[in-house]
Every structure is written in C-alpha cells, then in structure tokens.
C-alpha cells in the first residue's frame, strides 16, 4: 500500500483497473482500494473518462469502472447532433458521457451554415440540432411542427463588426451590411440598427452562408459591417475592425441558439433534456477544462477564443417567457399561430392570450 500512496491518484487507479481487467471495479470500492478519498477518485475518473482511458457504467445500481479496452460493448442508439462552427457549445463535451450513461452514442456533426443544420434535421440526417433560435422558429412553422425546441445553448455571443472607419451603428445608413439569412444574426442586426434610428429600407443587406464568408466580405470591403458570432467577431476585432454593438449588452441578453429535436427523436426528448442539463451543470463547474477540449475539436485558436467567452451568458433554461422576451426585444412580437406553437410546449398555450396576439407574420 505504501507504494500506491507514493504514486498519483491517476497512476493508482489505472493500475488497479488494469489488474481488474474485464471485471472492472465498483467506483466506491475503487476509493477504498486506492486509499484516496471518494471525491479525489471521482475527480480523477472524470479526467480519465474525458481522455478516453476509462469507462463508467451503472450496473445493478452501482457505478462500475473499466479501462476502456476492457469495458463491455453495449449496443447503443445513436444521436447525431448538428451544430454550427461557433464558440457557443463547449458543453457538448460532457454531453457525450451524459448520453452514454443513458444508452446513447453522440455523434457531433459540425456545419458552417445553420440553414444546412436545420435542413438535415428535417431530412432525418440528424436527431437533434443546435441552431439559431429565430431560424428554429421558422423551420418549426414551415415543417408543420415537426421539430421541437427544448433547451437554450447560450445568450448573446455575437456583435456588429464594422470596418475601421465606422465607429457607431448610426454611421451605417445607406451602406451595405452582411448577415446570414433567417437567423438570429439577421434579427439582431436589424434590431440594433432600429435602436440607432436606421430602418430596413435605409441599408442594403447582403446575405452570406457562413462566418468565413462574412469575414471575407468585410476584409474585401464588400460591405461596411457584418453581424457576426463568436469567436469570429473577436478575431475580426483583433485585426483592427470595430465592434460597434455587442448584442449581449444592447439587446439585454437575447437567446442565441437553442437545442431542438427532429421527428425521428420524438418520445425521447425528456431523456435528452435530462442528459443536456446534467452536461450543462458539469460544464459550468469545470468550464476551463471543457473549453480547452472544445477548442481543440473546433480548431479555434485558444487565446482569442477564451477572450471571447465573456460575450456569452451560459444558461440552458428555455421557457415561453424567455423566448417571448427575446422576440419582443427584436421587434418580432406579432407571430403567426404556427410560429407561436414552436414555443407552446414549454408552457400552456393559453399564455399567448395575455399578449393579445392575432396572427400576422413576424414584424
């Protein structure tokens, strides 16, 4: 035992699991055998699990641990989760283990365009999606309610970035501004410009399909400003462009992206919400670690990306009131019944009657 005490918890745990082989060890017994506290063992196992070295499963009420090469193979259902290439989703790292504990394997599919994410969700190529809130509302209506909005990814996380000679939004009148279409970016920029006295007919909106295209449009002076999400907004700011509006501040914490499911995943939404909430809680408790892992997957440069994290509020709560508050800030209060139905699952449909809505498309 003295030899074990002289070694790190990681070394001891790996040694004991190697000796246990295919039998594995109950986590509580692992704490007793190793001589380390339960909290130390749990923390160390979390690190080893994220590194892919060990696997934990619940067996007959106990959590049993194996080295990955010895762990039993369990046939699992697959969850294909589509998401945009963005800084907003580092919580998907712990989501993998949270879903695995519930019998699901998570496959992440990274897209440059939110429109492509939603198209694939409706085509059955994805079970779930993380995509812009506004876009999700529209696709819900167009599909006759085939999708369902479940949880929030984050609030904010985007800005209006302008060329170096533009210092304020009101200077964009009669100029070109670029955004993605049917997106939170488009709704954000129009709301921001209205706050500064510029109406839709007083600017020229150019639509691009990805963050890369938006950045290139600004770099090549095709437009005077772009509505851009993180970390790309920070990348452009560090190159000398001007952040003339931070939507998190200007629009008072608007919803950005939300989690939704497609037709093929109906009936399991409660399981997904449970796993998502658990993963989100773990992410907030060890944010630095999960951000590091996420940046590696996305191939984002670490220093500017970490700087951009201050542009988000990470909160997974999604409700009728939160959604309606964001829509009101964006000037999109008057929705058709089909758009309202996208939000009605979270609270009683009668809630809409308090606002006296009578249809009509989004303003």
C-alpha positions in Angstrom: 0.0 0.0 0.0 2.9 2.4 0.7 4.0 2.0 -2.9 0.5 3.0 -4.0 0.4 6.0 -1.7 3.6 7.3 -3.2 2.0 7.4 -6.6 -0.6 9.8 -8.0 -4.3 9.0 -7.9 -4.3 8.7 -11.7 -1.4 6.1 -11.7 -3.0 4.1 -8.8 -6.5 4.0 -10.4 -5.1 2.9 -13.8 -3.0 0.2 -12.1 -6.0 -1.2 -10.2 -8.2 -1.1 -13.2 -5.6 -2.9 -15.3 -5.4 -5.7 -12.7 -9.2 -5.9 -12.6 -9.4 -6.4 -16.3 -12.8 -7.3 -17.7 -14.4 -7.5 -14.3 -13.9 -3.8 -13.6 -14.3 -2.2 -10.2 -17.2 -0.6 -8.4 -16.3 3.1 -8.0 -16.9 3.0 -4.3 -14.6 0.0 -3.9 -12.0 1.8 -6.1 -11.8 4.6 -3.5 -11.3 2.1 -0.7 -8.7 0.1 -2.6 -6.7 3.1 -3.8 -6.5 4.8 -0.4 -7.8 8.1 -1.9 -10.9 9.9 -0.9 -14.1 9.4 -2.9 -14.0 13.0 -4.2 -10.4 12.5 -5.4 -11.3 9.3 -7.2 -14.4 10.8 -8.8 -12.5 13.8 -10.0 -9.6 11.7 -11.4 -12.1 9.3 -13.1 -13.8 12.3 -14.8 -10.5 13.4 -16.2 -9.6 9.8 -17.3 -13.0 9.4 -18.8 -12.8 12.6 -20.8 -9.4 11.4 -22.1 -11.0 8.1 -23.2 -8.9 5.9 -20.9 -11.7 4.6 -18.7 -15.4 4.0 -19.0 -18.1 4.1 -16.3 -21.4 2.4 -16.4 -24.3 1.8 -14.0 -24.7 -1.9 -13.3 -27.2 -3.2 -10.8 -27.3 0.2 -9.0 -23.6 0.6 -8.7 -21.2 2.6 -10.9 -18.6 0.2 -12.2 -15.4 1.3 -13.9 -13.2 -0.3 -16.5 -10.2 0.6 -18.6 -11.7 1.3 -22.0 -10.1 -1.7 -23.6 -11.8 -4.0 -21.1 -15.2 -2.3 -20.9 -18.2 -4.4 -22.2 -19.5 -3.4 -25.5 -23.1 -2.3 -25.3 -25.2 -1.7 -28.3 -26.4 1.9 -28.1 -28.7 4.2 -30.0 -27.1 7.0 -32.0 -27.8 10.6 -31.5 -26.5 12.7 -34.4 -26.3 16.3 -33.2 -25.7 19.1 -35.7 -24.2 22.4 -34.7 -22.7 25.4 -36.3 -19.0 26.1 -36.1 -19.1 28.5 -33.2 -17.8 29.1 -29.7 -21.2 28.6 -28.1 -21.3 24.9 -27.5 -18.4 23.7 -25.2 -21.0 21.8 -23.1 -21.3 19.2 -25.8 -18.1 17.7 -24.5 -19.6 16.4 -21.2 -22.9 15.7 -23.1 -21.2 12.7 -24.7 -20.7 10.9 -21.4 -24.1 12.0 -20.1 -25.8 10.4 -23.1 -23.6 7.3 -22.9 -24.8 6.8 -19.4 -28.4 6.6 -20.8 -27.5 4.2 -23.6 -26.8 6.6 -26.4 -23.8 7.4 -28.5 -23.3 11.0 -29.5 -22.0 11.9 -33.0 -21.2 15.6 -33.5 -21.8 17.0 -37.0 -20.2 20.4 -37.5 -21.7 22.8 -40.1 -20.8 26.2 -41.5 -24.4 27.1 -42.0 -27.4 27.0 -39.7 -29.7 26.5 -42.6 -27.9 23.3 -43.5 -28.2 22.1 -39.9 -32.0 22.6 -40.0 -32.4 21.1 -43.4 -30.6 17.9 -42.3 -32.7 17.8 -39.1 -35.9 17.7 -41.1 -34.4 15.2 -43.6 -33.7 12.8 -40.8 -30.0 13.0 -41.2 -29.8 14.4 -37.6 -31.7 13.6 -34.4 -31.0 16.9 -32.7 -29.7 20.4 -33.6 -28.1 23.4 -32.0 -29.1 26.3 -34.3 -30.3 29.9 -34.1 -33.5 30.5 -32.1 -35.1 32.6 -34.9 -34.3 30.1 -37.6 -35.7 27.3 -35.4 -39.0 29.1 -35.1 -39.2 29.5 -38.8 -38.4 25.8 -39.6 -40.8 24.7 -36.9 -43.6 26.6 -38.7 -42.5 25.5 -42.2 -42.4 21.8 -41.2 -45.8 21.9 -39.6 -44.4 21.4 -36.1 -42.0 18.6 -37.0 -39.3 20.0 -34.8 -39.4 20.8 -31.1 -37.4 23.4 -29.2 -36.1 22.1 -25.9 -33.2 24.0 -24.2 -31.1 27.1 -24.6 -27.4 26.9 -25.7 -26.4 30.4 -24.6 -27.4 34.1 -24.6 -25.5 36.7 -26.6 -22.3 35.7 -28.2 -22.5 38.0 -31.3 -21.7 41.5 -32.3 -22.0 44.0 -35.1 -18.4 44.3 -36.5 -17.6 47.2 -38.8 -14.8 48.5 -41.0 -12.1 50.5 -39.3 -13.6 53.9 -40.3 -17.1 53.2 -38.8 -17.4 54.0 -35.1 -21.1 53.7 -34.4 -24.2 51.9 -35.8 -25.8 55.2 -37.0 -23.0 55.6 -39.5 -24.2 52.6 -41.4 -27.1 54.4 -43.0 -27.2 53.9 -46.8 -24.4 51.3 -46.5 -24.1 47.6 -47.0 -24.3 45.2 -44.1 -23.9 41.4 -44.3 -25.6 38.7 -42.3 -26.7 35.1 -42.5 -30.4 34.7 -43.6 -33.3 33.7 -41.4 -31.0 33.8 -38.4 -30.5 35.4 -35.0 -27.7 37.4 -36.7 -30.2 39.0 -39.1 -32.8 39.7 -36.3 -30.0 41.1 -34.0 -28.6 43.5 -36.6 -32.0 44.8 -37.6 -33.0 45.4 -34.0 -29.6 47.1 -33.3 -29.9 49.4 -36.3 -33.5 50.3 -35.4 -32.3 51.3 -32.0 -29.9 53.7 -33.7 -32.6 55.2 -36.0 -31.9 53.2 -39.1 -34.8 51.4 -40.8 -34.6 48.4 -43.1 -35.0 50.4 -46.3 -32.1 52.6 -45.3 -29.5 49.9 -45.6 -28.6 47.2 -48.1 -28.5 43.7 -46.5 -26.2 41.2 -48.2 -26.7 37.5 -47.2 -23.8 35.1 -46.7 -23.9 31.4 -45.7 -21.1 31.1 -43.2 -18.9 33.0 -40.8 -16.0 32.7 -43.1 -18.0 34.3 -45.9 -19.0 37.2 -43.6 -15.4 37.8 -42.6 -14.2 37.8 -46.2 -17.0 40.3 -47.1 -15.7 42.7 -44.5 -12.0 42.1 -45.3 -12.6 42.6 -49.0 -14.6 45.8 -48.4 -17.7 44.3 -50.0 -19.7 45.6 -47.0 -19.2 48.1 -44.2 -20.3 45.8 -41.4 -21.2 42.2 -40.6 -23.4 40.6 -38.0 -21.1 38.0 -36.7 -20.9 35.4 -33.9 -18.1 34.3 -31.7 -15.2 33.7 -31.9 -15.1 35.2 -35.3 -16.3 38.6 -34.1 -13.3 38.7 -31.7 -11.0 37.5 -34.4 -12.0 40.4 -36.6 -11.8 42.9 -33.8 -8.2 41.8 -33.1 -7.4 42.5 -36.7 -8.4 46.1 -36.2 -12.1 46.2 -37.1 -14.6 47.9 -34.8 -17.1 46.2 -32.5 -19.8 48.9 -32.7 -22.5 46.9 -31.0 -22.3 43.9 -28.6 -25.8 42.3 -28.8 -25.5 40.8 -25.3 -25.5 44.3 -23.9 -27.5 46.2 -26.5 -30.4 43.7 -26.6 -30.2 42.7 -22.9 -29.2 39.0 -23.1 -31.1 37.7 -26.1 -31.4 34.0 -26.7 -29.0 32.9 -29.4 -29.1 29.2 -30.3 -31.3 26.6 -28.9 -31.4 22.8 -28.8 -34.2 21.1 -30.8 -35.1 17.6 -31.9 -36.4 16.3 -35.2 -39.3 13.9 -36.0 -37.1 10.8 -35.5 -36.3 11.6 -31.9 -39.8 12.3 -30.7 -40.6 10.4 -27.5 -37.1 10.6 -26.1 -37.0 14.4 -25.5 -37.1 14.1 -21.7 -34.1 11.8 -21.7 -32.2 14.3 -23.9 -33.2 17.2 -21.7 -32.0 15.3 -18.6 -28.7 14.5 -20.2 -28.3 18.0 -21.5 -29.0 19.6 -18.1 -26.5 17.2 -16.4 -23.8 18.0 -19.0 -24.5 21.8 -18.7 -24.1 21.7 -14.9 -20.9 19.8 -15.2 -19.6 22.2 -17.9 -20.3 25.2 -15.6 -18.4 23.5 -12.8 -15.3 22.8 -14.9 -15.7 25.4 -17.7 -11.9 25.9 -18.3 -11.3 22.2 -18.9 -14.2 21.7 -21.3 -13.5 24.9 -23.2 -9.9 23.6 -23.8 -11.2 20.3 -25.2 -13.9 22.0 -27.3 -11.4 24.5 -28.9 -9.3 21.5 -29.9 -12.2 19.9 -31.7 -13.2 23.1 -33.5 -9.5 24.0 -34.2 -10.1 27.5 -32.8 -7.0 29.4 -31.6 -7.0 29.3 -27.8 -6.2 32.8 -26.7 -8.6 34.9 -28.7 -11.4 32.3 -28.3 -11.0 32.3 -24.5 -11.2 36.1 -24.6 -14.5 35.9 -26.5 -16.2 33.8 -23.8 -17.1 37.0 -21.9 -19.6 37.7 -24.7 -21.8 34.9 -23.6 -24.1 34.1 -20.7 -24.3 30.3 -20.4 -27.8 29.4 -19.2 -29.6 26.3 -20.5 -33.1 27.4 -19.3 -35.6 27.7 -22.1 -39.2 28.8 -21.5 -42.1 30.7 -23.0 -41.2 33.9 -21.1 -37.6 33.8 -22.1 -38.4 33.2 -25.7 -41.1 35.9 -25.8 -38.8 38.4 -24.1 -36.2 37.9 -26.8 -38.8 38.2 -29.6 -40.0 41.5 -28.0 -36.5 42.9 -28.0 -36.1 42.0 -31.6 -39.4 43.6 -32.7 -40.8 40.2 -33.5 -43.8 40.1 -31.1 -46.5 39.5 -33.6 -46.2 35.9 -34.7 -48.5 33.6 -36.7 -50.2 30.8 -34.7 -47.8 28.3 -36.3 -44.8 30.2 -35.1 -46.3 30.5 -31.6 -46.7 26.8 -31.5 -43.0 26.3 -31.5 -42.9 27.8 -28.0 -46.1 26.4 -26.7 -44.6 23.1 -25.4 -42.8 24.9 -22.6 -45.9 26.5 -21.1 -49.6 26.4 -21.6 -50.7 27.7 -25.0 -53.1 30.0 -23.2 -50.1 32.1 -22.1 -50.2 33.7 -25.6 -53.6 35.2 -24.8 -52.1 37.5 -22.3 -50.4 39.4 -25.1 -53.4 39.7 -27.4 -51.7 38.2 -30.5 -53.8 38.0 -33.6 -51.6 36.3 -36.1 -49.7 38.1 -38.8 -46.1 37.3 -39.8 -43.1 38.4 -37.7 -42.6 42.1 -37.9 
